[in-house]
Amino acid sequence: MVTTLLVVVVILAIAFDYINGFHDAANSIATVVSTKVLTPFQAVLWAALFNFAAYFYFTDHKVANTVAKTVIENYITLEVILAGLIAAIIWNLLTWWYGIPSSSSHTLIGGFAGAGMTHALLTGASPLDAVNMGYVIKIVSFIVLAPIIGMVISVVLTLIIINICRYAKPATAEKWFKRLQLLSSAALSFFHGGNDAQKVMGIIATALIASKVIPNFESMPTWVPICCYSAISLGTMSGGWKIVKTMGSKITKVTALEGVAAEGAGAITLGITEHFGIPVSTTHTITGSIVGVGVVKSVSAVRWGVTINLIWAWILTIPVSATLAAIIYAVIYYLK
């Protein structure tokens, strides 16, 4: 049944997807802007185009299904979803304001799980009964694994490229790598759209099921993915310039060659995880990839102080989002 609360939840979910877009725009465009292949305006248009193009390819919605099943169905209500979304939006805006590339994916999942666990607690059940631990463990493990995989692939790609091009004229190689960076940036934006838009699709589908508008996840109407891909694309077009600065230059200085390797590694990692339905952080993945190209130059080329600060943000995202959602849900529960 369509209710006012359901409409509010759907609107907030789409708003979160928009915020996700401008919060994570840096993932796709930071290196292509820092190497001056594209202007910032051209870069966000390029990224947004490929964010939306993912709609036509990712039709299995494996990542959305994983997110939807993070909380056990018996403990999902519209109030739970509402609290999770509000918490996720607060944390996303806070980290964006301070230019911290945190994970939009993990803040959404953390908020959803935290609200579900609080609902279980307040209704006399164990908080752990509310979450599907198999899915949670898989998601949490990739907080560590995604950046490591991205880093390893970027190191391998950088070494391969350097060896292939060792006899090339520097000016010629630079010209070709700037052209190739358009492709690598497009690939990263494509897989970013495919991975991140699906997370909100999972939340909206869950809300529709909880309201008995649709019987199951497989019945998700077409307007849901269209709205989600559109919102993340529009958000990307808005840009997230504070985070672009952190990703594009503060971790390590990136050349066009290194931009191709980092973006290529990020795209490959996201493609692999999407295939297995694992909702990973694009932010974590591309950060690991950028660190990888820096390490190839020298360990000292990476600003480890900045990187360690980013890691702390990654560690804190899920528990902080879950705690915020728990507080918000408790307020909603007692005011209802």
N, C-alpha and C positions, 0 to 999 in steps of 0.2 A: 504494500500500500504506500502510495506517495504521500509523504507528510512534509510539513514545513522543516522539521529537523533533518530529514533526508536531503531536501533541497539545499539546506545550509551546509551539510556535510559534503555534498558533491561540489558546491561552489568553492568551499575551502580547499578541497582536494585539488581542484583545477588551479586555484590560486597558489597552492604549494608547488605544483608542477611548473608554473610560471616562475616562481622564485627559484626553484631548482635550476631552471634554464639560465637565469642571469647569474646565479651563484656559481654554476659550473661552466659558464661560458669560457672561463680561463683555461679549463682543461683542454679544449679544442683549439683555442686561438693564441695562447700565450707565446708559444715558440714561433709561430708564423708571424706574429706581430713583432716580437723581439728581434727577429732576423730581418725585419722590414720587407718581407715578401709581399705582405698585404698591409694596407692601412687598417687601423682598428675597425673603422666602419665597414670596409670591404670584408674583413675577417669575420665579423659577427653575421653578416649576410650569408657568407659562404657556409659557416657552421650551421646556421639556422636551416638553410636549404637541405643540408644532408641530415640534420636532425629529423626533419619531417619525412625525408625520402625513406627512412627506416620503416615507416608505417607500411609501405608496400612489400617489404621483405619479411619482417618479423611477424608472422601470422600464427605461430604456435603458442605464443604468450606463456612460455615456460617460467620466465622470471616473475611475471604477474601472479602465476599460480603459486609459486613458492612464497611470495609475500602474503598472499591471501590466507595461506595455511600456517602462518607463523603463530597465530593465536587460535586455540581450539574453538570450533564453532559455537559450542555451548556457552562460551564466555564472551561472545561478541555481541555488542549492542551498538546502536547508533551513538550513544553517549560515550562508549569506549573509543569508537573511531574518532568522534569529535575531539575528545581530550588528547588523543594521540596526534591528531593533525595540528591542533593549537600549539602543543609542545614543540613539534617539529618545525613549525613556522617560526616560533620564537627563537629557537637555537640557530636556525638557518640565517635569520636576519642578524642575529647577534654576531655570529662568526663572519658574515659578509661585512658588517660594519667595521670590524677590526681587521679585515683583510686576511682572515684565516681560512685556508682551503680545507674545510672539514667536509665530511661526507653527508650529502643530502639523503642518500640511500639509508645510511645507518641511523640518522636522526629520525627518519620516518619509521623505520622498523623498531627502533628503541622506544619511540613514543607509543606506537601501537601495542607493543608487548607490555610496556609499563602500565598502560591503562587497563589492559586485559588482566594482568596480574592483580592490580588493585581491585578490580571488579570481583575477582575470585575471592580475595581476602575479605572484602566487605560483605560478601554473601555467604561467608562461612566455609569456604573451600581453601585449599592450599594454593598460594600464588603460583607454584610450579605446575599445578594442574592445568593452568590456563594457557601454557605455551607448549608448542610442539618442539621438544628439545632437539630432535633430530635436525629440524630445519634451522633452529637457533644456533646449534653448534657449527653447522655448515657455514652459516652467514658469518659468525664471529671468527671462525678459523681463517676466512679469506680477508679479514682485516690485516692479517699478517701475510698471508700467501699472495694476495693480488699484487702488492707492491714488489714483493720479492720476485715473482714471476715476471712482472714488467721490467724490473731491473736486469734480470738475467737475460731476457730476450733482447733488451736494448744493448747490453754489452756485446752479445753475439752479433747482432746486426751491425753495430758500429765497427767491430773488428773485421767483419766480412767486407763492409763497404770500403774501409781504409785499405784493405789488401787488394781489392779489385781496382781501386782508383789510385794506387800508389805511384803510377807513372803518368797520370793525367796532369795537364796543365792546371794550376790552381784556379786561374780565372775561368777556364772552361768548366771545371768541376763545380765551382761555386754557382755558375749560371744554371747548370743542369739540376743541381740540388735545390735551388730555389723553385724550379719548376716542379720537381718531385715533391717538394713540401706541400704544394697545393693538393696533390693526391693523398699524401699521408695525413694531412689535416682533415681532408674530406672523409677519409676512412675512419679516423678517430671520432669525428662528429657523427658519422653514420651509426657506429656501434654505441656511442654515447646515447644517442636518441633511442636506439633499440633497447638498451639496458635500462635507462633511467625512466623513460616514459611508462614502461611496463609496471614499475613499482606503484605508481599512482593508479594505474588501471586495476591492479590487484586490490587496492584499498576501496576504490569505487565499486568494484564488483562485489566485494565483501559487504559493503553498505546496502547494495541492492538485494543481496541474498538475505541479509538480516531483516530487511523491510518486506521480504516476500514479494518483491517486484519481479525477480527472476528465481527459478528453482535451484540453479547451480552455476558454478563458474563457467561451464561450457556454453551457457545461454547468454553470456555477456553481450549486450547490444552493440552494434557497430559504432554508435555515436561515442561510446566510451573511449576506444583507442583514437578516434579522430580528434576528440577534444584534448586528450592527453598529449598527443604528438604536436598538435597545434599550439598548446600552451607552453610546452617546453621550447618549441622553436621561437615563439614570440619572446619568451624570457631570454633566450640566448641572444636575440637581436638587441635586447636592452643592455647587454654586456655586464660585466662585473669587474670594473677596471682596477679596483684595489687588489683583487686576487690575481688578476693578470700580471701585475707588477711582481707579486711574490713568486708566481709560477714561472714567469718569463726571465727573471734575472736574479732574484735573491738566492735561489738554490744553487745555481751555477750559470755562467754565461754560456749561451747556446748558439752554435753556428748553424747554417742551413743543413749541412751534413748531419749534425747531431739532432737537429729538429726532425729530419726524416726518420732517423733511427728511433728516437724517443716516441714520436707519434705512431710510427709503424708498430713498435713494440706494444704500445698502449692499445692500438686497434686489434692486434692479434690476441692479446690477453682478454680483452672484452668479448671478442668473438668466441673464444674457447669457453669462457664462463657462461655466456648466454646460451651456448649450445647445450650445456648441462643444467641450465635453469638456475644458476647461482647469482643472486643479486649482489654484485660487488660494487665497490666505490670506484667511479671513474677518477675521482680526485686522487685516491690512494694509488691507483694503477699508473696514472701519468706521472705522479710525483716519483714513484719508484723508477719509472723509465728515464726521467730526467736525471735522477741520481746516477743511474747506470751509465749514461753517456759522459757524465762528469767524472766518474771513477776511471773510465778508460783513459782520460787525459792524465789524471793523477788523483790520489785520494784527497789531496789538499785543495783540489779544484772545487770540491763540494763544500758549501758552507754548512758544516754539520750542526752549528748552533741553531740555524734556521730550521734545518731538517728535524732536529730533536724536538723543537717547539711544535712542529706540525704533527709529529708522532704523538705528543701529549694530547693534542686536540683530537686525534683519531681515537685514542684510548678513552677519552672522557665522553665522546659523543653519545654512545649508546646509554651508559649509566645516567648521564645528565638529562638526556631526553626522556628516559624512562622515569626518572624522579620527577621532572616537570609534569609529565603526563599523569603520574600518580597523584600529585597534588591537585592538578586541574580536575581529574576525574572525581576525587574525593569531594571537592567543592560542589561539582555538579550533582553528585549522588546525594549529598545532604541537603542541597537546595531544592531538589526535585520533589 
